Amino acid sequence: MLRVFECRVLRKTFGLKRDEVGEEWKRLQNEEINERYSSQSIFRVIKSRRMVWAGHIAYTGERGDTYRVLVGKPEVQN
């Protein structure tokens, strides 16, 4: 659903294209959108940001509250 939303937004952003043969206006196909839009897909952006976040959590180690919740041990250890 996220990819569908991304294509819909990009299709509206880039608009229609003029067909060379019939000289009529056509919607952009997904391949044409990917050729015009050179940035990373939304999935790659989300995955990379999750990895950065996981790196920050791993850096805090067991002393961080977020780390304890992430590994399933939310109790404070003495």
N, C-alpha and C positions, 0 to 999 in steps of 0.2 A: 504494500500500500504506500510505503514511503517513496519507492521508486516511481510509482504512478503519479504521486503528487509532485515530485521533482520534475518529471517530464511535462506535466500539465503547466506548471509555473514557467518552465523554460519555453514551452511552445507559445504561451501567451506573450512572453518577453520578446522572443524573436519574431513573432508575427507570422504572416503568411509568406509564401514564396510564389513567384511567377513561373509558370510552366513554360519551358522554351518552345515546345512543339505547338500546343494549343493556345498558348498565351492566356491561360486562365489561372486564377489564384488557387493554390493548393495548401493544405496543412503540411507542416514539416513532419517527416517520419522520425522515429526515434534515432535511427542511424545518422540522419542529417543533423539532428539536435546535438548528438554526441560529437560530431565533427566540428560544429560551430562553437560548442561550449568546451573549452580546453581545461577547465578546472576539474578537480577530483570529484567523484560521485559522492553523494551524501553518505553512503555506507562507509567509504574510506575515511571520511572526515570524522564520523562518529567513532569508528574503531580506533583511529589514532588518538582521539581525545580520551577515550576510555583507557587506552594504554598509558597515556601520560598520567591520568588520575590514579591508575593502579600503581604506577611507579612512585608517586607521592605517598600513597598509603603504605607501600612496602618500605619506603625510607623511614617512616615514623616507627616501624617495628611494633613490638608488643606494647610499648608504652602509650600508643595512641588509642583513643576511644574508637575511632572509626575502624582501625585495624581489628580490634577485638570484636566489634559487631560484624565485620566482614567475614571473619573466620568462625563466627558463631559462639563466641565466648564473651558476652557482654558484661559478665560480673567482673568487679574489680578484684584483682588478685593481690593478696598481702604477702 
